[in-house]
């Protein structure tokens, strides 16, 4: 059996383990072939997109908590309030 046929069989087996009909199907939905390691891999972009989505969710939750602290309006909160305002503005501004 040729090396290409062997690779195709290996990739088909991996695709089935991932829940796809064949490696061609896995490629069609965004997987890529790591030819060096003979593996199907998810592209880094999709992993980065997921990580960014999770970061946005955490950021929004934190911003809500910061806003609640800023709006407490109690004596002695001056330094804490200023720090929270700076943190809020920094987070909202995001990366440059």
N, C-alpha and C positions, 0 to 999 in steps of 0.2 A: 504494500500500500504506500502511496506517495506521502511525502511529508505534508503536503497541502490537504490531502484527504484526511490524514490523521488529525491535523489542526481543526479541520471543519467538524469532525466527529467530536473532538474535545469541546469545541465551542458550542456545538449543539447540546451536548450533555449539560454544560454549564447553564445554557439558556433555559433548558427544561427545569433545572434546579431553581432558577430565578422565576419560573412561572410562565415562560414564553414557549411558543411552539418550536422555534428554531433560532439559531443565532441571527439569521436574517431578520426575524421579527424583533429580536432584542435591539439590533442595529437601527431598525425603523423607529423605535421608540426612544432612541437617544443613547444607547450603549455604544461603546467603542471597543475596538480590539487592541489589546496590549500584545503586540506580536512578540515582543521580547520574552514575556512571561506566559504567553499562550493563554490569556485570560480576557474575559469580557469585563469591562470596567465602566462605571458611570463617569461621565465627563465632570471635570472639576467645577465647571460653571454651574451645574445644577446643584451641587453641594454648596457652593458659595451662595446661590440664590436662597437656599433653605436656611443657611446660617444667617444671612442678612434679614430674612423674614423673622426669624426668632429674635434677632437683635432688636428689630423695630418693635416687636411686641413687648420685649423687656423694657425698652426705652420708654414706650408709652405708659407702661405701668409705673415706672419710676417717676416720670413727669407728673402723673396724677398724684403720687404721694408727696412730691416736692410742693406742688401747688397747694395741697391740703395744709402742709406745714407753713407755707408762706402766709396763708390766710388766717392763721391762728390769732393774730393781733393781741398778743399778751406782752406785758412788761418783761424785759430781760431777753427778749427774742431778737434783739437788734443784730448781734453778730451772726447768730444762726440764720436769721432771715436773709441777711446780706449774702452769706455763703450759699444758701439755697437759691437765691435769685441768680447769682453768678453761675451755679451749677445748671440751673434750668436754662439760662440763656446759652451756655456753652453747648448743652445737649441739643437744643433746638437748632443752633447754628450748624451743627454736624461737622463733618470733615470738609476740608477745603480742597 
